[in-house]
Amino acid sequence: MVPTRRFWLLVAMGIPVAIVAGATGGPLLLIAYNVTLVAIAWVTALMGPDPRRLAVVRTFDPVLSVRVPNKITVTIENTGAEPMQGLFRDEPPLDHQATQRETRLRVEPGRESVFQYSITPNTRGSDFFRGSFVRLDCPLGLVRKQAYLNTSQVVRVYPNVLALREFDLLKHKGKLDQIGIRKSRIKGLGTEFESLRDYAEGDDYRKIDWKATARRGKLVVRQFEQERNQPVILVVDVGRKMLADVNGVSKLDHVLDASLMLSHAAMVSGDLVGLLVYSDTVRRYVPPRKGRNQAGVIVDAIHDLTAEPLASSPQRAFSYLGRRWSRRALIVLFTEVEDEDDARNLTAGLRQALRRHLTLVVRVADPDLLRSAAGRVESEEDLFQKAASLQFVNERQKAGSLLDAGGFHSLETEPQDLAAALVSFYFQVKERSLL
């Protein structure tokens, strides 16, 4: 039972009664006033609506996406025989930022009220809603009946799965360029025969099918489609170098968001997707497969990954992979190669993988570091900061050049462009039949 402003106003109105009682030397008048007021408040609380007659159902996506707003819908049904009104408050997980957790409630008997708000999780992993609270208005408005509703509910926070819906929508509309994904406009690329069609101006003469042309009496060309069932293996380093933050978010989180987008694009294209996670040893391995079930397996495998303060061993990881997968694949290695020594060690340790697979090394660039290297010098401190940033940027550029010379494909981009750059590279591989 929570007293309302009206109750305290009536308490304040008892001050004159207290003055009169003090002047007459008889406190009974004041005691009678207060006892009567409290008794009335208590009786109205007993007469008030029963919170147990409220049925609360909270709905949201099976998994939430980290660092983006996720819609939460709360449906409140009045199963009682009298109207209920008051305040309703939902309690999301502690580290989730909510747009609104409290709303004014009025529900007629047998009816529902719907309350929507958004939460933005800050970290991946499992958490839970802590329940809900209501304060229902009682007759005369002296008190509200407060109750805890046990609506606790487990929630899982994954990398940004909401971005996959945007990808599907834009792909369907042919507008992937709106999120920075570049795809060739040339039709008919690939190596798998699809069909025959009439020759059109601009077609490659090498694709003319002369036998079909002779039968039909007009030029006919062979049309090809991109191969399917090609393996794409995501190799994710979770060692100490992935502990660093970029824009307040760990490099590993940026990598997982991008890898999720790449795996989705590959599955939509009909390819197989696998996963290997390593630090000093292999932590997780998911063999390449295709289909919706595999998408769920990949997401479950990465949603709770954390970087470890350990030196990573890509040699052990690729040795493990070589014993379990021999078919040529596109291997996307997410790691950090900070200087020439790192690049030489990586190239020397992965020579066998380079001969067998098409390997892309992906690194996350730090926009603050790039701005510092390109910034103006206005003080002695700026000078030292710029010199250090330039040295670090130059070291990374030299490392990238060594990776290219060693047979790797390399990609280094800022976090906001990483997913689009990865998917664009994947489409180029498909269009050029590099696998």
C-alpha positions in Angstrom: 0.0 0.0 0.0 1.5 3.3 -1.1 -0.1 6.6 0.1 -1.0 9.1 -2.6 -0.6 12.9 -2.6 -4.3 13.1 -1.6 -3.6 11.1 1.5 -0.7 13.4 2.5 -2.8 16.4 1.8 -5.4 15.2 4.2 -2.7 14.6 6.7 -1.6 18.2 6.3 -5.2 19.3 6.8 -4.9 17.7 10.2 -2.5 20.3 11.3 -5.3 22.7 12.4 -6.8 19.8 14.4 -3.4 19.3 16.1 -3.3 23.0 17.0 -6.8 22.9 18.5 -5.9 19.7 20.3 -2.8 21.3 21.7 -4.7 24.4 22.8 -7.3 22.4 24.6 -4.8 20.0 26.1 -6.7 17.0 24.7 -4.8 14.9 22.2 -7.8 12.6 21.6 -9.1 14.7 18.8 -5.9 14.4 16.9 -5.6 10.7 17.6 -9.2 10.2 16.4 -8.5 12.1 13.2 -5.4 10.2 12.3 -6.8 6.8 13.2 -9.9 7.5 11.1 -7.8 8.6 8.1 -5.6 5.6 8.3 -8.6 3.3 8.8 -10.3 4.7 5.7 -7.1 4.3 3.7 -6.7 0.7 4.8 -10.3 -0.2 4.0 -10.1 1.4 0.5 -6.9 -0.6 -0.1 -8.8 -3.8 0.8 -11.6 -2.8 -1.5 -9.1 -2.0 -4.3 -8.5 -4.2 -7.4 -6.6 -7.4 -7.1 -3.2 -7.2 -9.0 -3.3 -11.0 -9.3 -6.1 -10.5 -11.9 -3.5 -8.9 -14.3 -2.0 -11.3 -16.8 1.2 -9.9 -18.2 2.9 -11.3 -21.3 6.2 -9.9 -22.6 7.2 -10.6 -26.2 10.3 -9.9 -28.2 12.6 -11.5 -30.8 14.0 -14.9 -29.8 17.4 -13.2 -29.5 18.2 -9.6 -29.0 20.9 -7.7 -30.9 23.7 -5.9 -29.0 24.2 -2.1 -29.2 21.0 -1.5 -31.3 17.4 -0.8 -30.1 15.2 -4.0 -29.7 11.5 -3.6 -29.5 9.7 -5.0 -26.4 6.0 -5.5 -26.3 4.1 -6.0 -23.0 0.5 -7.1 -23.2 -1.5 -6.6 -19.9 -4.8 -8.3 -19.7 -7.4 -7.7 -17.0 -9.0 -11.0 -16.1 -11.0 -9.5 -13.2 -14.5 -8.1 -13.1 -13.7 -4.5 -12.4 -11.6 -1.8 -14.2 -8.0 -1.3 -13.2 -5.9 1.8 -13.5 -2.6 2.9 -12.2 1.1 2.7 -13.0 2.9 -0.2 -14.7 6.7 -0.5 -14.6 8.7 -3.2 -16.4 12.2 -4.1 -15.2 14.6 -5.0 -18.1 18.2 -6.4 -17.4 20.3 -4.0 -15.5 22.8 -3.0 -18.2 20.2 -2.5 -20.9 19.3 1.0 -21.7 15.5 1.4 -22.0 13.6 4.2 -23.8 10.7 3.9 -21.3 9.9 1.5 -18.6 6.8 3.0 -17.0 3.4 3.8 -18.4 0.0 4.9 -17.1 -2.4 1.9 -17.2 -6.1 1.6 -17.6 -7.7 -1.8 -18.5 -11.4 -2.6 -18.6 -12.5 -6.1 -17.5 -11.7 -8.7 -20.1 -9.7 -6.2 -22.2 -6.0 -5.8 -22.9 -3.6 -2.9 -22.8 -0.4 -3.0 -24.9 2.8 -1.2 -23.9 5.9 -1.0 -26.1 9.4 0.3 -25.5 12.9 -0.5 -26.7 16.0 -1.7 -25.0 19.6 -1.4 -26.1 21.9 -4.1 -24.6 25.5 -3.1 -24.1 27.0 -6.6 -24.0 26.4 -10.0 -25.5 25.4 -13.1 -23.5 22.5 -14.2 -21.3 20.6 -12.0 -18.9 17.0 -11.7 -17.7 14.1 -9.4 -17.2 13.6 -8.9 -13.5 9.8 -8.8 -13.4 7.2 -6.0 -13.3 5.6 -3.8 -10.8 2.1 -2.2 -10.7 0.5 0.4 -8.5 -3.2 0.2 -8.8 -5.5 3.1 -7.8 -7.9 2.3 -5.0 -11.3 4.0 -4.2 -11.2 7.6 -2.9 -7.6 7.9 -4.3 -6.0 7.8 -0.8 -3.6 4.9 -1.5 -2.4 2.7 -4.4 -2.0 -1.0 -4.1 1.6 -2.0 -5.1 2.5 -5.5 -6.2 5.4 -7.3 -7.8 4.4 -9.4 -10.8 6.7 -12.4 -11.5 7.3 -11.8 -15.2 11.0 -12.7 -15.0 12.2 -13.9 -18.4 15.6 -15.0 -19.7 16.9 -13.2 -22.7 19.9 -13.9 -24.9 21.9 -11.1 -26.5 23.7 -11.9 -29.8 25.7 -9.9 -32.3 23.6 -7.6 -34.5 21.1 -10.0 -36.0 18.7 -7.2 -36.8 21.1 -6.0 -39.5 20.4 -9.3 -41.4 16.8 -8.3 -41.9 18.0 -5.0 -43.5 20.3 -7.0 -45.7 17.5 -9.3 -46.9 15.2 -6.4 -47.6 17.7 -4.4 -49.6 18.9 -7.5 -51.5 15.3 -8.3 -52.5 15.0 -4.7 -53.8 18.4 -4.8 -55.5 19.6 -1.9 -53.3 22.5 -3.4 -51.4 24.6 -0.4 -52.4 22.6 1.6 -49.8 24.6 -0.2 -47.0 27.9 0.0 -48.9 27.9 -3.5 -50.5 29.1 -3.5 -54.1 27.9 -6.2 -56.4 28.7 -6.6 -60.1 25.9 -5.7 -62.5 27.2 -8.1 -65.1 24.7 -11.0 -65.5 25.7 -14.6 -66.4 29.0 -14.8 -64.5 30.0 -18.1 -63.0 31.0 -21.6 -64.2 27.8 -23.6 -63.8 25.7 -23.9 -66.9 22.2 -22.6 -66.4 20.4 -22.1 -69.7 20.5 -21.0 -73.3 19.1 -17.6 -74.5 19.1 -15.4 -77.6 22.3 -13.4 -78.1 22.1 -9.8 -76.9 24.3 -6.9 -77.8 27.3 -6.8 -75.5 27.4 -10.6 -74.8 30.8 -12.3 -74.8 31.3 -14.1 -78.2 33.0 -16.9 -76.3 29.7 -17.8 -74.8 28.0 -18.4 -78.1 26.7 -22.0 -78.4 27.4 -22.8 -82.1 25.5 -26.0 -82.2 22.3 -24.4 -80.8 22.9 -21.4 -83.1 23.0 -23.8 -86.1 19.8 -25.6 -85.0 17.8 -22.3 -84.4 19.2 -20.3 -87.2 20.1 -17.4 -84.9 22.8 -16.6 -82.4 22.3 -18.4 -79.1 24.6 -17.9 -76.0 25.1 -20.1 -73.0 24.2 -18.5 -69.7 26.0 -19.5 -66.5 25.2 -19.0 -62.9 27.5 -18.7 -59.9 28.5 -21.9 -58.3 26.8 -23.0 -55.1 27.9 -25.3 -52.2 31.2 -23.6 -52.0 32.7 -23.6 -48.5 33.3 -20.4 -46.5 35.1 -20.8 -43.2 35.2 -18.0 -40.6 38.3 -18.2 -38.4 38.1 -15.9 -35.4 41.0 -15.0 -33.1 39.9 -14.5 -29.5 43.4 -13.9 -28.1 44.8 -10.8 -26.3 45.0 -8.6 -29.4 41.2 -8.7 -29.8 40.8 -7.2 -26.3 41.4 -3.7 -27.6 38.5 -1.3 -27.9 37.6 0.7 -30.9 34.9 3.4 -30.4 34.3 2.0 -27.0 33.5 -1.5 -28.3 35.9 -4.4 -28.3 37.4 -5.4 -31.7 36.0 -8.9 -31.1 32.4 -7.4 -31.0 33.0 -5.6 -34.3 34.4 -8.8 -35.8 31.4 -10.9 -34.7 28.9 -8.4 -36.2 30.7 -8.5 -39.5 31.2 -12.2 -39.5 27.5 -12.7 -38.9 26.6 -10.6 -41.9 29.1 -12.5 -44.1 27.9 -15.9 -43.0 24.3 -14.8 -43.7 25.2 -13.6 -47.2 27.0 -16.8 -48.0 24.1 -19.0 -46.8 21.6 -16.9 -48.8 23.9 -17.5 -51.8 23.7 -21.3 -51.3 27.2 -21.8 -49.9 28.4 -23.8 -46.9 29.6 -21.9 -43.9 31.8 -23.1 -41.1 33.5 -21.6 -38.0 36.7 -22.0 -36.1 37.5 -20.0 -32.9 41.0 -20.0 -31.5 43.4 -18.3 -29.1 46.3 -20.4 -27.8 44.3 -23.5 -28.8 41.2 -24.2 -30.8 38.1 -23.2 -28.7 35.2 -24.0 -31.0 34.8 -25.7 -34.4 31.7 -25.9 -36.6 32.2 -27.8 -39.8 30.9 -26.1 -43.0 27.3 -26.9 -43.8 24.4 -25.1 -45.4 20.8 -24.3 -44.4 18.9 -22.5 -41.8 19.9 -24.9 -39.1 23.5 -24.1 -39.7 22.8 -20.4 -39.4 21.4 -21.0 -35.9 24.5 -23.2 -35.0 26.8 -20.4 -36.1 25.0 -17.7 -34.1 24.8 -19.9 -31.0 28.6 -20.6 -31.3 29.6 -16.9 -31.4 27.0 -15.1 -29.2 28.9 -15.5 -25.9 32.5 -15.4 -27.2 35.0 -13.3 -25.1 38.6 -12.3 -25.9 41.2 -13.9 -23.6 44.5 -12.4 -22.4 46.5 -15.1 -24.2 48.9 -15.2 -27.1 47.1 -16.7 -30.1 48.5 -19.5 -32.2 47.1 -19.4 -35.8 49.5 -22.2 -36.7 47.7 -24.6 -34.3 44.4 -23.4 -35.5 45.1 -24.0 -39.2 46.8 -27.3 -38.4 43.6 -28.3 -36.7 41.5 -27.1 -39.6 43.7 -28.9 -42.1 43.1 -32.3 -40.4 39.3 -31.7 -40.6 38.8 -29.9 -43.9 40.7 -30.5 -47.1 38.4 -29.1 -49.8 39.4 -25.7 -51.2 37.6 -22.9 -49.3 37.4 -19.2 -48.8 38.9 -18.8 -45.3 38.3 -15.4 -43.6 40.7 -14.9 -40.8 39.8 -12.2 -38.3 42.9 -11.3 -36.3 45.3 -8.4 -35.6 48.6 -8.1 -37.6 50.2 -5.0 -36.2 53.7 -4.9 -37.6 56.0 -6.6 -40.1 57.1 -9.3 -37.6 53.5 -10.3 -37.1 53.0 -10.5 -40.9 56.1 -12.6 -41.5 55.2 -15.0 -38.7 51.6 -15.4 -40.0 52.8 -15.9 -43.6 55.4 -18.5 -42.6 53.0 -20.4 -40.4 50.2 -20.6 -42.9 52.0 -21.5 -46.1 50.2 -24.8 -46.5 46.8 -23.2 -46.0 47.7 -20.5 -48.6 48.5 -23.2 -51.2 45.2 -24.9 -50.6 42.7 -22.1 -49.8 41.8 -18.6 -50.8 42.6 -16.7 -47.5 41.5 -13.2 -46.5 43.0 -11.6 -43.4 40.6 -9.1 -41.9 41.8 -6.3 -39.5 39.8 -3.6 -37.7 41.1 -0.1 -38.2 40.9 2.4 -35.3 39.3 5.7 -36.6 40.7 7.6 -33.6 44.2 6.6 -34.5 43.7 7.5 -38.1 42.3 10.9 -37.1 45.2 11.5 -34.8 47.7 10.6 -37.5 46.1 13.0 -39.9 45.4 15.8 -37.4 46.9 19.2 -37.0 49.7 19.9 -34.5 48.9 22.8 -32.2 50.9 21.9 -29.2 53.9 19.8 -28.1 51.5 17.1 -26.8 49.8 17.0 -30.3 53.2 16.6 -31.9 54.1 13.5 -29.8 50.6 12.1 -30.3 50.8 12.5 -34.0 54.3 11.0 -34.3 53.2 8.0 -32.3 50.0 7.6 -34.3 51.9 7.9 -37.6 54.4 5.3 -36.6 51.7 2.8 -35.6 49.7 3.4 -38.8 52.8 3.0 -40.9 53.6 -0.3 -39.2 50.2 -1.6 -39.9 50.4 -0.5 -43.6 53.8 -2.3 -44.0 52.2 -5.4 -42.4 49.4 -5.2 -44.9 51.8 -5.0 -47.8 53.7 -8.1 -46.5 50.4 -10.0 -46.2 49.6 -9.2 -49.8 53.1 -10.1 -51.0 52.9 -13.4 -49.0 49.8 -14.6 -50.9 47.0 -13.4 -48.6 44.2 -11.1 -49.5 44.0 -8.5 -46.8 41.3 -6.1 -45.7 41.6 -3.4 -43.1 38.7 -1.0 -42.6 36.9 1.0 -39.9 34.2 -0.8 -37.9 31.2 0.9 -39.5 32.4 -0.3 -43.0 33.6 -3.7 -42.0 30.5 -5.8 -42.8 29.9 -4.1 -46.1 33.5 -4.5 -47.2 33.5 -8.2 -46.3 30.3 -9.0 -48.1 31.5 -7.0 -51.2 34.8 -9.1 -51.2 32.7 -12.3 -51.0 30.6 -11.3 -53.9 33.7 -10.5 -55.9 35.1 -13.9 -55.2 31.9 -15.5 -56.4 31.6 -13.3 -59.5 35.2 -14.0 -60.6 35.0 -17.7 -59.8 38.1 -17.5 -57.6 37.2 -20.6 -55.7 
